Amino acid sequence: MEQMFLQRNPELKQANRVLVAVSTGIDSMVLLHLMEIIRERMDLSIGVAHVNHQLREESVEEAAFLKKYCYEHQIDYYEKKWMTPPNVGIEVQARKFRYTFFAELMKSKGYSLLLTGHHADDQVETMMMRFTRGGSLLSHAGMQRKRVFSSGSLLRPLLSFSKQEIMDYAIKESIPYFEDASNTTLCYARNRIRHRILPVLKEENPQLLEHARQFSQQLAWAEEGLRDALKENLNNVVYQEQQWRFTHSDLPAAEGLRYYFLSFLFEEVYKTTQLVVSQRQLFQLVHLIKDGAAQWEIDLGENWQFTASYLTFTIRKQSSPIGGTYYLNDGETVKLSSNEQLCLKVGGTKDQNAHYSIVLPAMVNLPLTIRKREPGDRIQLTAKLRKKVSRYFIDEKIPQEKREQAWVVTDAFGEVISILPFVNSYLSIGNETDRIHYILDYYMYH
């Protein structure tokens, strides 16, 4: 087994510092034993990381045994206790706690490889659990033999070996280990699959593990091909100020490839936001991109939104709406938001530093009212054309996000004289050369 172990994991020949995650169960103790043999053959340093979850009485004895074992075998030993286990979601939180500890050790102690004792039976169990719970096609590939982790890589060198092979080797080499009693309880989904389902499937087909390995490899190759095919599409996504934006032309033509484009994109989004998007949401997005209206949006959760506006798509945090009503007389300035303000002055010229300016005639009725649009708002665009503000936005194809940011300016009698910063009313247009007129300057700061 030692020779096959090294042949199937060539990465071990290049490693110099390897961290082994050991629980004292048979799988991790066999892994540690194999690494000790390799250490004798190569210039290799190994360390052991052990997490005491404090969920079983035996955990104290197991930790003491492992600490003594490492001392006697001249192996660096690192232990961490889980001081505050939760009442629910223990499996998920325990895994998170372990891998956080492993990641910290790799960085602080300079390990390039983390090894875990997962084997071929574990792989089938994982694939079946994911199939049962649902998920994407690619997630059904199971665990990767090697992946990037912390400051180096995570390697599962026993993934091509069966549980039976590991047990036979442990007996042959008289390797000490502890049996975790919780592995036999049927309270956990993995144990039910392990004890009730896998034996039946193995009896049905003795080649089950090999077929699962081949299927996992096929899916891994498929993912590699999809990522390569969509590389250019994904590179066209613009990321700026916590927003991801792309256009319809950046999307692949095939509907199926659009699904994977979105899947890979949300992987990147997750790295920054920790936002998890469900399969239901992904399928909904694929459908809306194909058959949705010109403008639409869906909530992704945690105040994140996916918006579509005239063939431009954006993933962004939903901003709190800015509202309120403000009044403005000549010579006054009003702050509309943290980055917007309005200034009304008598005479003069437009401020070149303003984002948008309006010249108002001398007969305008003050004070001006500045507010968000309301149902029924209309604006006089020409001598004969009076249009609803909502219709103006539609006709001009103004994105929904910009509509929400717009301000409606009315005179003292409620007549709309401007929609900032888009269009002025025909009735509000003044002559800048007149001796008496008003200038309304709108400033936006970034």
One Martini backbone bead per residue (centre of mass of N, CA, C, O) as a GRO file, in nm:
protein
  446
    1MET     BB    1   0.055   0.064  -0.017
    2GLU     BB    2   0.291   0.265  -0.010
    3GLN     BB    3   0.346   0.275  -0.315
    4MET     BB    4   0.062   0.364  -0.412
    5PHE     BB    5   0.041   0.617  -0.242
    6LEU     BB    6   0.280   0.766  -0.387
    7GLN     BB    7   0.189   0.737  -0.682
    8ARG     BB    8  -0.104   0.887  -0.632
    9ASN     BB    9   0.094   1.123  -0.471
   10PRO     BB   10   0.325   1.330  -0.604
   11GLU     BB   11   0.321   1.581  -0.411
   12LEU     BB   12   0.498   1.451  -0.178
   13LYS     BB   13   0.780   1.488  -0.326
   14GLN     BB   14   0.768   1.824  -0.302
   15ALA     BB   15   0.734   1.834  -0.013
   16ASN     BB   16   0.829   1.973   0.329
   17ARG     BB   17   0.546   2.063   0.472
   18VAL     BB   18   0.315   1.860   0.667
   19LEU     BB   19  -0.031   1.848   0.746
   20VAL     BB   20  -0.212   1.633   0.975
   21ALA     BB   21  -0.534   1.522   1.010
   22VAL     BB   22  -0.625   1.397   1.342
   23SER     BB   23  -0.868   1.181   1.526
   24THR     BB   24  -0.786   0.853   1.579
   25GLY     BB   25  -0.887   0.715   1.356
   26ILE     BB   26  -0.819   0.485   1.119
   27ASP     BB   27  -0.766   0.673   0.876
   28SER     BB   28  -0.568   0.886   1.011
   29MET     BB   29  -0.363   0.675   1.124
   30VAL     BB   30  -0.280   0.560   0.853
   31LEU     BB   31  -0.185   0.822   0.733
   32LEU     BB   32   0.035   0.878   0.942
   33HIS     BB   33   0.198   0.622   0.894
   34LEU     BB   34   0.265   0.678   0.595
   35MET     BB   35   0.413   0.951   0.653
   36GLU     BB   36   0.641   0.825   0.821
   37ILE     BB   37   0.764   0.660   0.594
   38ILE     BB   38   0.820   0.899   0.403
   39ARG     BB   39   1.003   1.057   0.597
   40GLU     BB   40   1.235   0.844   0.588
   41ARG     BB   41   1.286   0.885   0.266
   42MET     BB   42   1.254   1.196   0.316
   43ASP     BB   43   1.271   1.551   0.328
   44LEU     BB   44   1.035   1.558   0.586
   45SER     BB   45   0.780   1.748   0.748
   46ILE     BB   46   0.559   1.674   1.025
   47GLY     BB   47   0.219   1.743   1.133
   48VAL     BB   48  -0.034   1.758   1.395
   49ALA     BB   49  -0.393   1.796   1.383
   50HIS     BB   50  -0.618   1.850   1.667
   51VAL     BB   51  -0.967   1.814   1.752
   52ASN     BB   52  -1.149   1.893   2.046
   53HIS     BB   53  -1.499   1.879   2.072
   54GLN     BB   54  -1.632   1.781   2.346
   55LEU     BB   55  -1.873   1.538   2.285
   56ARG     BB   56  -1.693   1.320   2.431
   57GLU     BB   57  -1.540   1.139   2.675
   58GLU     BB   58  -1.302   1.019   2.487
   59SER     BB   59  -1.149   1.281   2.389
   60VAL     BB   60  -0.933   1.300   2.610
   61GLU     BB   61  -0.793   1.030   2.556
   62GLU     BB   62  -0.726   1.080   2.255
   63ALA     BB   63  -0.550   1.332   2.292
   64ALA     BB   64  -0.340   1.202   2.480
   65PHE     BB   65  -0.248   0.981   2.289
   66LEU     BB   66  -0.155   1.164   2.051
   67LYS     BB   67   0.050   1.333   2.201
   68LYS     BB   68   0.231   1.092   2.280
   69TYR     BB   69   0.280   0.980   1.998
   70CYS     BB   70   0.425   1.233   1.883
   71TYR     BB   71   0.653   1.240   2.087
   72GLU     BB   72   0.768   0.950   2.022
   73HIS     BB   73   0.775   1.035   1.689
   74GLN     BB   74   0.862   1.326   1.630
   75ILE     BB   75   0.589   1.517   1.629
   76ASP     BB   76   0.416   1.777   1.566
   77TYR     BB   77   0.173   1.924   1.797
   78TYR     BB   78  -0.181   2.023   1.750
   79GLU     BB   79  -0.430   2.174   1.966
   80LYS     BB   80  -0.801   2.211   1.981
   81LYS     BB   81  -1.072   2.346   2.149
   82TRP     BB   82  -1.426   2.323   2.173
   83MET     BB   83  -1.594   2.543   2.378
   84THR     BB   84  -1.875   2.625   2.184
   85PRO     BB   85  -2.105   2.432   2.117
   86PRO     BB   86  -2.383   2.388   1.952
   87ASN     BB   87  -2.721   2.277   1.937
   88VAL     BB   88  -2.706   2.332   1.627
   89GLY     BB   89  -2.530   2.236   1.357
   90ILE     BB   90  -2.272   2.067   1.436
   91GLU     BB   91  -2.134   1.956   1.179
   92VAL     BB   92  -2.085   2.226   1.035
   93GLN     BB   93  -1.939   2.377   1.270
   94ALA     BB   94  -1.712   2.172   1.312
   95ARG     BB   95  -1.586   2.197   1.035
   96LYS     BB   96  -1.528   2.500   1.047
   97PHE     BB   97  -1.342   2.486   1.294
   98ARG     BB   98  -1.125   2.299   1.182
   99TYR     BB   99  -1.046   2.462   0.916
  100THR     BB  100  -0.960   2.714   1.061
  101PHE     BB  101  -0.730   2.586   1.218
  102PHE     BB  102  -0.571   2.477   0.977
  103ALA     BB  103  -0.525   2.749   0.835
  104GLU     BB  104  -0.367   2.884   1.065
  105LEU     BB  105  -0.134   2.680   1.073
  106MET     BB  106  -0.025   2.708   0.787
  107LYS     BB  107   0.055   3.008   0.821
  108SER     BB  108   0.219   3.004   1.100
  109LYS     BB  109   0.401   2.719   1.018
  110GLY     BB  110   0.451   2.661   0.701
  111TYR     BB  111   0.240   2.489   0.545
  112SER     BB  112   0.163   2.339   0.218
  113LEU     BB  113   0.009   2.081   0.343
  114LEU     BB  114  -0.311   1.921   0.372
  115LEU     BB  115  -0.421   1.623   0.538
  116THR     BB  116  -0.676   1.379   0.478
  117GLY     BB  117  -0.877   1.065   0.544
  118HIS     BB  118  -1.025   1.038   0.289
  119HIS     BB  119  -1.221   0.803   0.106
  120ALA     BB  120  -1.406   0.622  -0.116
  121ASP     BB  121  -1.655   0.592   0.069
  122ASP     BB  122  -1.684   0.890   0.132
  123GLN     BB  123  -1.739   0.978  -0.157
  124VAL     BB  124  -2.007   0.828  -0.198
  125GLU     BB  125  -2.155   0.956   0.038
  126THR     BB  126  -2.132   1.248  -0.063
  127MET     BB  127  -2.278   1.210  -0.336
  128MET     BB  128  -2.547   1.106  -0.212
  129MET     BB  129  -2.610   1.350  -0.035
  130ARG     BB  130  -2.619   1.558  -0.268
  131PHE     BB  131  -2.837   1.419  -0.430
  132THR     BB  132  -3.057   1.428  -0.207
  133ARG     BB  133  -3.038   1.754  -0.158
  134GLY     BB  134  -2.916   1.871  -0.395
  135GLY     BB  135  -2.797   2.049  -0.691
  136SER     BB  136  -2.544   2.059  -0.882
  137LEU     BB  137  -2.376   1.875  -1.100
  138LEU     BB  138  -2.082   1.946  -0.998
  139SER     BB  139  -2.132   1.875  -0.691
  140HIS     BB  140  -2.149   1.553  -0.756
  141ALA     BB  141  -1.834   1.495  -0.763
  142GLY     BB  142  -1.740   1.575  -0.491
  143MET     BB  143  -1.434   1.530  -0.381
  144GLN     BB  144  -1.132   1.659  -0.400
  145ARG     BB  145  -0.811   1.565  -0.397
  146LYS     BB  146  -0.733   1.869  -0.489
  147ARG     BB  147  -0.690   2.197  -0.328
  148VAL     BB  148  -0.717   2.502  -0.243
  149PHE     BB  149  -0.559   2.612   0.079
  150SER     BB  150  -0.493   2.876   0.206
  151SER     BB  151  -0.132   2.872   0.170
  152GLY     BB  152  -0.216   2.608  -0.008
  153SER     BB  153  -0.303   2.264   0.019
  154LEU     BB  154  -0.550   2.011  -0.024
  155LEU     BB  155  -0.514   1.660   0.059
  156ARG     BB  156  -0.656   1.329  -0.052
  157PRO     BB  157  -0.469   1.036  -0.053
  158LEU     BB  158  -0.722   0.810   0.008
  159LEU     BB  159  -0.947   0.834  -0.225
  160SER     BB  160  -0.855   0.547  -0.381
  161PHE     BB  161  -0.932   0.405  -0.114
  162SER     BB  162  -1.071   0.174   0.071
  163LYS     BB  163  -1.186   0.083   0.371
  164GLN     BB  164  -1.083  -0.209   0.357
  165GLU     BB  165  -0.788  -0.146   0.293
  166ILE     BB  166  -0.738   0.015   0.553
  167MET     BB  167  -0.808  -0.209   0.754
  168ASP     BB  168  -0.604  -0.420   0.657
  169TYR     BB  169  -0.353  -0.243   0.708
  170ALA     BB  170  -0.392  -0.194   1.013
  171ILE     BB  171  -0.366  -0.493   1.091
  172LYS     BB  172  -0.091  -0.556   0.960
  173GLU     BB  173   0.054  -0.293   1.124
  174SER     BB  174  -0.063  -0.233   1.407
  175ILE     BB  175  -0.258   0.016   1.423
  176PRO     BB  176  -0.357   0.254   1.619
  177TYR     BB  177  -0.703   0.314   1.740
  178PHE     BB  178  -1.021   0.475   1.739
  179GLU     BB  179  -1.364   0.425   1.809
  180ASP     BB  180  -1.643   0.594   1.701
  181ALA     BB  181  -1.960   0.565   1.823
  182SER     BB  182  -2.108   0.778   1.630
  183ASN     BB  183  -2.075   0.598   1.361
  184THR     BB  184  -2.340   0.406   1.439
  185THR     BB  185  -2.541   0.609   1.434
  186LEU     BB  186  -2.872   0.710   1.286
  187CYS     BB  187  -2.890   1.032   1.318
  188TYR     BB  188  -2.715   1.045   1.063
  189ALA     BB  189  -2.708   1.059   0.728
  190ARG     BB  190  -2.434   0.928   0.671
  191ASN     BB  191  -2.486   0.669   0.839
  192ARG     BB  192  -2.730   0.569   0.680
  193ILE     BB  193  -2.578   0.533   0.418
  194ARG     BB  194  -2.347   0.350   0.524
  195HIS     BB  195  -2.543   0.111   0.660
  196ARG     BB  196  -2.800   0.088   0.443
  197ILE     BB  197  -2.695   0.146   0.136
  198LEU     BB  198  -2.403   0.065   0.053
  199PRO     BB  199  -2.419  -0.244   0.093
  200VAL     BB  200  -2.630  -0.288  -0.129
  201LEU     BB  201  -2.470  -0.164  -0.368
  202LYS     BB  202  -2.221  -0.351  -0.342
  203GLU     BB  203  -2.383  -0.611  -0.390
  204GLU     BB  204  -2.485  -0.527  -0.672
  205ASN     BB  205  -2.183  -0.371  -0.708
  206PRO     BB  206  -1.843  -0.411  -0.663
  207GLN     BB  207  -1.777  -0.140  -0.860
  208LEU     BB  208  -1.877   0.122  -0.723
  209LEU     BB  209  -1.619   0.287  -0.650
  210GLU     BB  210  -1.504   0.304  -0.937
  211HIS     BB  211  -1.749   0.441  -1.067
  212ALA     BB  212  -1.742   0.689  -0.887
  213ARG     BB  213  -1.461   0.783  -0.967
  214GLN     BB  214  -1.524   0.823  -1.269
  215PHE     BB  215  -1.757   1.023  -1.236
  216SER     BB  216  -1.597   1.238  -1.089
  217GLN     BB  217  -1.393   1.283  -1.319
  218GLN     BB  218  -1.592   1.369  -1.537
  219LEU     BB  219  -1.697   1.621  -1.385
  220ALA     BB  220  -1.423   1.761  -1.361
  221TRP     BB  221  -1.379   1.787  -1.667
  222ALA     BB  222  -1.634   1.944  -1.728
  223GLU     BB  223  -1.564   2.190  -1.558
  224GLU     BB  224  -1.303   2.264  -1.700
  225GLY     BB  225  -1.438   2.313  -1.979
  226LEU     BB  226  -1.643   2.532  -1.892
  227ARG     BB  227  -1.442   2.740  -1.783
  228ASP     BB  228  -1.291   2.775  -2.048
  229ALA     BB  229  -1.541   2.856  -2.228
  230LEU     BB  230  -1.617   3.108  -2.006
  231LYS     BB  231  -1.377   3.302  -1.961
  232GLU     BB  232  -1.448   3.550  -2.141
  233ASN     BB  233  -1.722   3.615  -2.022
  234LEU     BB  234  -1.617   3.662  -1.726
  235ASN     BB  235  -1.407   3.889  -1.800
  236ASN     BB  236  -1.649   4.102  -1.877
  237VAL     BB  237  -1.697   4.145  -1.594
  238VAL     BB  238  -1.779   4.417  -1.388
  239TYR     BB  239  -1.596   4.536  -1.103
  240GLN     BB  240  -1.757   4.783  -0.880
  241GLU     BB  241  -1.840   4.881  -0.588
  242GLN     BB  242  -1.999   4.613  -0.516
  243GLN     BB  243  -2.031   4.544  -0.835
  244TRP     BB  244  -2.190   4.349  -1.095
  245ARG     BB  245  -2.139   4.384  -1.457
  246PHE     BB  246  -2.341   4.300  -1.750
  247THR     BB  247  -2.419   4.198  -2.071
  248HIS     BB  248  -2.581   4.028  -2.313
  249SER     BB  249  -2.313   3.991  -2.488
  250ASP     BB  250  -2.162   3.825  -2.248
  251LEU     BB  251  -2.337   3.599  -2.308
  252PRO     BB  252  -2.414   3.304  -2.381
  253ALA     BB  253  -2.631   3.158  -2.604
  254ALA     BB  254  -2.673   2.920  -2.433
  255GLU     BB  255  -2.870   2.832  -2.175
  256GLY     BB  256  -2.683   2.633  -2.026
  257LEU     BB  257  -2.432   2.827  -2.016
  258ARG     BB  258  -2.571   3.042  -1.843
  259TYR     BB  259  -2.585   2.882  -1.588
  260TYR     BB  260  -2.272   2.851  -1.556
  261PHE     BB  261  -2.203   3.145  -1.558
  262LEU     BB  262  -2.360   3.211  -1.297
  263SER     BB  263  -2.225   3.010  -1.111
  264PHE     BB  264  -1.934   3.125  -1.139
  265LEU     BB  265  -2.001   3.413  -1.058
  266PHE     BB  266  -2.112   3.343  -0.766
  267GLU     BB  267  -1.843   3.246  -0.664
  268GLU     BB  268  -1.713   3.529  -0.666
  269VAL     BB  269  -1.922   3.672  -0.491
  270TYR     BB  270  -1.877   3.500  -0.234
  271LYS     BB  271  -1.584   3.594  -0.163
  272THR     BB  272  -1.705   3.888  -0.078
  273THR     BB  273  -2.022   3.821   0.053
  274GLN     BB  274  -2.139   3.522   0.127
  275LEU     BB  275  -2.333   3.457  -0.104
  276VAL     BB  276  -2.611   3.234  -0.140
  277VAL     BB  277  -2.725   3.061  -0.424
  278SER     BB  278  -2.981   2.902  -0.550
  279GLN     BB  279  -3.116   2.694  -0.781
  280ARG     BB  280  -3.380   2.842  -0.812
  281GLN     BB  281  -3.249   3.118  -0.880
  282LEU     BB  282  -3.088   3.033  -1.128
  283PHE     BB  283  -3.333   2.941  -1.300
  284GLN     BB  284  -3.480   3.212  -1.286
  285LEU     BB  285  -3.261   3.377  -1.431
  286VAL     BB  286  -3.255   3.226  -1.696
  287HIS     BB  287  -3.552   3.284  -1.766
  288LEU     BB  288  -3.548   3.601  -1.750
  289ILE     BB  289  -3.326   3.651  -1.959
  290LYS     BB  290  -3.504   3.529  -2.189
  291ASP     BB  291  -3.835   3.626  -2.093
  292GLY     BB  292  -3.815   3.892  -1.981
  293ALA     BB  293  -3.829   4.197  -1.930
  294ALA     BB  294  -3.658   4.488  -1.954
  295GLN     BB  295  -3.742   4.504  -1.641
  296TRP     BB  296  -3.586   4.357  -1.344
  297GLU     BB  297  -3.608   4.186  -1.017
  298ILE     BB  298  -3.422   4.004  -0.757
  299ASP     BB  299  -3.396   3.850  -0.458
  300LEU     BB  300  -3.104   3.697  -0.291
  301GLY     BB  301  -3.041   3.814  -0.025
  302GLU     BB  302  -2.904   4.013   0.207
  303ASN     BB  303  -2.976   4.273   0.017
  304TRP     BB  304  -2.958   4.136  -0.259
  305GLN     BB  305  -2.944   4.207  -0.621
  306PHE     BB  306  -3.097   4.130  -0.939
  307THR     BB  307  -3.064   4.331  -1.232
  308ALA     BB  308  -3.263   4.450  -1.512
  309SER     BB  309  -3.157   4.688  -1.789
  310TYR     BB  310  -3.151   4.689  -2.099
  311LEU     BB  311  -2.922   4.445  -2.118
  312THR     BB  312  -2.843   4.502  -1.813
  313PHE     BB  313  -2.653   4.350  -1.546
  314THR     BB  314  -2.694   4.342  -1.177
  315ILE     BB  315  -2.499   4.308  -0.878
  316ARG     BB  316  -2.642   4.433  -0.569
  317LYS     BB  317  -2.688   4.634  -0.316
  318GLN     BB  318  -2.947   4.739  -0.139
  319SER     BB  319  -3.054   5.050  -0.113
  320SER     BB  320  -3.154   5.298   0.070
  321PRO     BB  321  -3.403   5.499   0.050
  322ILE     BB  322  -3.434   5.829  -0.067
  323GLY     BB  323  -3.605   6.093   0.088
  324GLY     BB  324  -3.821   6.345   0.108
  325THR     BB  325  -3.887   6.700   0.170
  326TYR     BB  326  -3.799   7.003  -0.004
  327TYR     BB  327  -3.708   7.356   0.029
  328LEU     BB  328  -3.662   7.644  -0.209
  329ASN     BB  329  -3.492   7.943  -0.212
  330ASP     BB  330  -3.334   8.211  -0.274
  331GLY     BB  331  -2.998   8.143  -0.177
  332GLU     BB  332  -3.029   7.835  -0.136
  333THR     BB  333  -2.932   7.524   0.033
  334VAL     BB  334  -2.971   7.166  -0.024
  335LYS     BB  335  -2.951   6.848   0.132
  336LEU     BB  336  -3.043   6.533   0.006
  337SER     BB  337  -2.767   6.385   0.062
  338SER     BB  338  -2.446   6.271   0.104
  339ASN     BB  339  -2.412   6.338  -0.244
  340GLU     BB  340  -2.642   6.579  -0.248
  341GLN     BB  341  -2.717   6.907  -0.404
  342LEU     BB  342  -2.889   7.232  -0.388
  343CYS     BB  343  -2.887   7.547  -0.581
  344LEU     BB  344  -3.030   7.878  -0.545
  345LYS     BB  345  -3.007   8.153  -0.779
  346VAL     BB  346  -2.967   8.486  -0.877
  347GLY     BB  347  -2.858   8.478  -1.154
  348GLY     BB  348  -2.618   8.434  -1.372
  349THR     BB  349  -2.449   8.125  -1.403
  350LYS     BB  350  -2.355   7.830  -1.457
  351ASP     BB  351  -2.206   7.577  -1.290
  352GLN     BB  352  -1.936   7.387  -1.398
  353ASN     BB  353  -1.949   7.182  -1.135
  354ALA     BB  354  -2.210   7.091  -1.210
  355HIS     BB  355  -2.411   6.821  -1.306
  356TYR     BB  356  -2.676   7.014  -1.309
  357SER     BB  357  -2.872   7.268  -1.491
  358ILE     BB  358  -3.115   7.541  -1.438
  359VAL     BB  359  -3.315   7.773  -1.614
  360LEU     BB  360  -3.520   8.017  -1.463
  361PRO     BB  361  -3.769   8.211  -1.459
  362ALA     BB  362  -3.883   8.493  -1.293
  363MET     BB  363  -4.196   8.368  -1.262
  364VAL     BB  364  -4.134   8.169  -1.065
  365ASN     BB  365  -4.274   7.974  -0.805
  366LEU     BB  366  -4.212   8.023  -0.480
  367PRO     BB  367  -4.117   7.755  -0.356
  368LEU     BB  368  -3.936   7.485  -0.404
  369THR     BB  369  -3.995   7.137  -0.464
  370ILE     BB  370  -3.833   6.839  -0.332
  371ARG     BB  371  -3.890   6.505  -0.464
  372LYS     BB  372  -4.036   6.225  -0.511
  373ARG     BB  373  -4.216   6.047  -0.701
  374GLU     BB  374  -4.561   6.034  -0.803
  375PRO     BB  375  -4.857   5.946  -0.869
  376GLY     BB  376  -4.940   6.149  -1.160
  377ASP     BB  377  -4.703   6.267  -1.265
  378ARG     BB  378  -4.636   6.557  -1.475
  379ILE     BB  379  -4.482   6.674  -1.790
  380GLN     BB  380  -4.389   6.951  -1.988
  381LEU     BB  381  -4.218   6.915  -2.293
  382THR     BB  382  -4.423   7.077  -2.469
  383ALA     BB  383  -4.678   7.264  -2.589
  384LYS     BB  384  -4.834   6.958  -2.659
  385LEU     BB  385  -4.660   6.783  -2.441
  386ARG     BB  386  -4.793   6.562  -2.191
  387LYS     BB  387  -4.630   6.359  -1.940
  388LYS     BB  388  -4.569   6.101  -1.772
  389VAL     BB  389  -4.309   6.018  -1.581
  390SER     BB  390  -4.322   5.710  -1.621
  391ARG     BB  391  -4.325   5.728  -1.936
  392TYR     BB  392  -4.060   5.869  -1.974
  393PHE     BB  393  -3.882   5.646  -1.860
  394ILE     BB  394  -3.966   5.433  -2.064
  395ASP     BB  395  -3.901   5.583  -2.333
  396GLU     BB  396  -3.587   5.635  -2.228
  397LYS     BB  397  -3.471   5.387  -2.079
  398ILE     BB  398  -3.460   5.408  -1.770
  399PRO     BB  399  -3.334   5.281  -1.513
  400GLN     BB  400  -3.455   5.189  -1.215
  401GLU     BB  401  -3.228   5.299  -1.041
  402LYS     BB  402  -3.251   5.593  -1.160
  403ARG     BB  403  -3.545   5.646  -1.085
  404GLU     BB  404  -3.502   5.632  -0.773
  405GLN     BB  405  -3.291   5.884  -0.780
  406ALA     BB  406  -3.485   6.079  -0.866
  407TRP     BB  407  -3.598   6.425  -0.890
  408VAL     BB  408  -3.872   6.632  -0.811
  409VAL     BB  409  -3.956   6.956  -0.944
  410THR     BB  410  -4.151   7.213  -0.798
  411ASP     BB  411  -4.361   7.447  -0.756
  412ALA     BB  412  -4.582   7.611  -0.546
  413PHE     BB  413  -4.830   7.461  -0.738
  414GLY     BB  414  -4.702   7.164  -0.850
  415GLU     BB  415  -4.532   7.214  -1.094
  416VAL     BB  416  -4.339   7.051  -1.311
  417ILE     BB  417  -3.989   7.152  -1.390
  418SER     BB  418  -3.827   6.879  -1.301
  419ILE     BB  419  -3.601   6.594  -1.368
  420LEU     BB  420  -3.360   6.480  -1.173
  421PRO     BB  421  -3.104   6.454  -1.427
  422PHE     BB  422  -3.291   6.477  -1.722
  423VAL     BB  423  -3.547   6.698  -1.729
  424ASN     BB  424  -3.727   6.975  -1.853
  425SER     BB  425  -3.962   7.191  -1.860
  426TYR     BB  426  -4.110   7.399  -2.082
  427LEU     BB  427  -4.200   7.611  -1.850
  428SER     BB  428  -3.888   7.652  -1.720
  429ILE     BB  429  -3.761   7.801  -1.944
  430GLY     BB  430  -3.496   8.017  -1.954
  431ASN     BB  431  -3.299   8.321  -1.982
  432GLU     BB  432  -2.968   8.385  -1.925
  433THR     BB  433  -2.978   8.696  -2.040
  434ASP     BB  434  -3.150   8.781  -1.840
  435ARG     BB  435  -3.155   8.984  -1.570
  436ILE     BB  436  -3.389   8.792  -1.458
  437HIS     BB  437  -3.309   8.489  -1.288
  438TYR     BB  438  -3.260   8.136  -1.243
  439ILE     BB  439  -3.037   7.900  -1.071
  440LEU     BB  440  -3.019   7.539  -1.078
  441ASP     BB  441  -2.793   7.348  -0.890
  442TYR     BB  442  -2.655   7.016  -0.933
  443TYR     BB  443  -2.494   6.794  -0.697
  444MET     BB  444  -2.250   6.523  -0.733
  445TYR     BB  445  -2.088   6.297  -0.515
  446HIS     BB  446  -1.813   6.033  -0.486
   0.00000   0.00000   0.00000
